[in-house]
Amino acid sequence: MTQKPLLQPYTSKNLQLKNRVIMAPMTRSRANTNGNVPTDDLHGIYYEQRASAGLIITEGAQVSQEAVGYIHTPGIYSKAQVEGWKKVTKRVHDHGGKIFIQLWHVGRISHPDFHNGKLPVAPSAINPNRKSYTPAGFKDTVTPRAMTQTDIDSTIQDFVNAGKNAMEAGFDGVEVHSSNGYLFHQFFTNCSNVRTDKYGGSIENNARFFFETLDAMKAAMPEQKIGVRFNPSLHGMSGITIDSATIPTFEYIIKKLNDYDLAYVHLSEPFTDVSDVEHAVTNIATHFRPLYNGTLMINTDFDQEKGNKVIEDGEADLVAYGKPYISNPDLVERFEHVIPLADWDADTFYTTGKKGYTDYPKAEIDSQ
């Protein structure tokens, strides 16, 4: 079984992984602490339990207070948060694992309740018409405030500071969350970006903020320790809709990333059925693999068989697993020994405490 593609080591000039099974970033809402600080007895244990993954990518960690959009999510902008994450990375490293932190700004997918009554920021003042999970429960999103140049400059600096903090906290790298309808994705798409300045109106302009951020980050931390994530065919979620410019925008971005020396590009297959959606791409790995020369990671609804096949077919180098990692901390070992996967409890995905978080048992493996 160790000859199966998922279980083989992966080596590039920027990554050396013991296998190709990646723990995908997943919001879990366990940082119900003063200052949204990750804790050793919850986050530390949770990630330590999953250290057999080739690489762990943490839940999204907000790069500033302004970046927050969900309750109980950890940050990476304060000294206390950095100290909390140090305990997490130590646990993972002590068990032979590697861990990146996902850097997050939700943009308009937020609510004034998180910002002392102030409006969340976005590329343009367009309400996504979704729900925001606030301390008082789900509330309707509002029309955000369009970002000024000063806002954009300060947000770039927030990502730079978050990258530096991640290095101080002992992370092996960072993943810039440019996906799933959050801030960078909002700039990429015409449904949420109607700017007429240098950050809107063309494919190059829509991508400018992202690349300015990436350029600033790589000047402040090792470029080889930066990964990026995209969801090109996201449609009908987080206020995002596909149009004729959507896929060409992501093609432009992915091709341009060949000029960078990144750890990886992480792509999601469609979250919903887009087979009847005009201009959508239904097979992301097949479409984008020829466009990118570096390490390509793929995710969304892969099982072991599909994961092995996408690597065998040369369409991806690494496969990220989300929900299976919630209930199977030993996912790699279960793949190796062909042990059935445990089911997850969706009711505890975003609750607090240990239940449904650190209490999923590992399988017993017959050593004979």
Summary of the structure (lengths in Angstrom):
residues: 368
radius of gyration: 19.4
end to end distance: 15.6
largest distance: 67.2
contacts: 1310
relative contact order: 0.14
helix: 34%
strand: 16%
